[in-house]
Amino acid sequence: MYFNPDTLAFVDGEFIKAEVAQVSAYAQSLHYGYAVFEGIRAYATPAGTRIFKAGEHYERLHYSCRSIGLPFGYSVEELTAITYQLLEKNGLADAYIRPLVYAGAPNMTLKHASSSNLLVAVWDWGKYLGEQSLRLSISPYQRPNPLAVPIEAKVSGHYVNSIIASSEARSRGFDEALLLDMNGYVAEGPGANFFFEQGGELFTAPQGSILRGITRNTIIELAREAGIRVTEKFFTPDELQGATGAFFTGTAAEVVGIAAIDELEFRTPFAETLGARLAESYRALVTGETDQKARHAELVEAFLPRK
């Protein structure tokens, strides 16, 4: 599903057939998860193919490299240009983009790598968690302690935690997991940030034990522009009892509703929540609809509490 015999990838300065890309069996990244990545989306807009917030994503890629001491020599501008070329060469406008910076040289030590490799791959990928509202379960696994790893960096090895939590929830019949932090506060999903709605306001976990996603930040901006109060705070699962709705945000998932968390069923259908209105505004923004601002205001006005 990710590539076919004609798909091209960018690897270390060259556009090559994706199926021939290789890495050493002794690569440090393969053995220890010592790599960083980004998840980015491009959209077909009236003005042509547009990579959404390419600069912010590639700045974060640089931050992630610095956080784990992985050398990286490409500039944000170079990465953006490479990605647009790769999309064009593969004939893609709406696409998911995966840049990966890894230590591909044979190295079995636990020391910082002296060099790195770059892979950029693109493929057609719908919303990762689908279109239907999700049924979540609180995971028995916690998010990593931020004093143990740089939690704000998108480090490949961190996602072992995500795979374990997601797989465990699915094995019990749920759609996805919701993870707590080391102090028992709600953190995020395995690959998405979490919001809940109560009293016409939105709440989400603050900096600390989450990856502050670029989609998360965009939703906060859209909400505040519309006059919706957004509070970043620590909260326990018990504090969700009075919530009327909830949703996940992420580049791969975009914005997806949550129907229930374990036995807690949210009272309001997602289609009638602020989250759903913001999902439409987000879609209008990323696809470059010319009336995005007007549509955004119109969509949320009806759902704001009357004064």
PyMOL commands that set and color helices and strands:
alter all, ss='L'
color gray80, all
select helices_A, chain A and resi 18-20+28-32+54-67+76-89+156-171+214-225+237-242+270-272+274-286+292-301
alter helices_A, ss='H'
color red, helices_A
select strands_A, chain A and resi 8-11+14-17+35-37+40-45+48-51+95-102+117-123+134-142+176-180+186-188+193-198+201-204+230-232+245-250+254-261+264-265
alter strands_A, ss='S'
color yellow, strands_A
deselect
rebuild
show_as cartoon
